Amino acid sequence: MAKNELLNKVDGINTIFNNKPYKEGAYKLDIAYGDYRLVKIVSAAGAETDISPRLKASEMREYLDGFTKGVLAMHEERVGIRDGKFTHLI
């Protein structure tokens, strides 16, 4: 598992938000001392804000899976998708 799987999950999140890697608005992993933290780039100069606490790899995998499911659920609610069928647009 480890680093490459987690990086791929973050790439998937950036794809959902249509973010370009390492640009303002993109998500990335801060990796230090064997732990991981999800951060978001908040300025063109590269300033970051923490999204998650620092976690072990297995914990970060679960965090990223939950984050992705939440984002997709929010998107489905806004667009109005129920059981795979379009219902409304907010």
Residue, then its C-alpha position, 0 to 999 in steps of 0.5 A: m500500500a503505502k505512499n503510491e496508493l495514497l498519492n493516487k487517492v489524492d490525485g483522484i480527489n484533485t480530478i473530482f475537483n478539476n484541480k491541477p496538481y501543485k496549483e492553488g486549490a489542489y490537495k496534496l500529501d504532506i509526508a514527514y516522519g512516516d506519517y501523512r497529512l492531507v493539505k490544500i494549497v491555498s495561494a499561488a505562492g504555495a501556502e498550505t492549510d491542513i485538512s487532516p491530522r497527521l496519520k499513519a498510512s493505513e489511517m490516511r487510506e481510510y481518511l481519504d476514502g471517507f473524504t472522497k465518498g463525502v465529496l461524491a455524496m455532496h456532488e450527487e445531492r447538488v446535481g440530484i442523482r438518486d439510484g443512478k438517475f438524474t432527478h434535479l439540479i440545484 
